[in-house]
């Protein structure tokens, strides 16, 4: 445990879980989208739905989608800023099974057509967990530089991904593999010790069974 687990992050309040955590979930999602968000359907679950408005969860989520950090003084004005930025959004309650009480579903579309659907959890002290990416269960904290690859569940995909990272001298800290069904769609999450270079996306997308490549680098956080 470190001091931030006790005190929470530097933030615009009032709540590390309902405000700072919400900002971080949405900011992480926007970086994963890798496109300027123009449409966001936002589903709030549990405590986020019941007490989120009073804690500023709604404005915090929009602030995160706009790229704001947890200590940005513009967070309370995020709705107005979103309107000027051309971000159309809808916020409503949603029902989830076996979900963390501070959960949100973000269904995003970017100006160049990229899409992303995630379920994010605010687990306390400003920490988050991305529980689902495009319908496949994952476990992603957003605390490290990360390569996320959607692919067809066929032999060779994992080897190609790790080889691509090795050739670029990127050290892999953790690897997580997920799939919906055998032979269906799969997701590989590689947390790395260094930022993932953008050219790896082009190389991996040239492989037939690779469906989508997402790069999440924390270098500007």
Buried (B, 14 or more C-beta within 10 A) or exposed (E): EEEEEEEBBEBBEEBBBBBBBBBBBBBBBBBBBBBBBBBBBBBBBBBBBEEBBEBBBBBBBBBBBBBBBBEBEEBEEBBEBBEEBEBEBEBEEBEBEEBBEBBBBBBBBBEEEBEBBBBBBBBBBBBBBBBBBBEBEBEBBBEBBBBBBBBBBEEEBBEBBBEBBEEBEBEBEEBBBBBBEEEEBBBBBBBBEBBBBEEBBEBBEEBEBBBBBBBBBEEEE
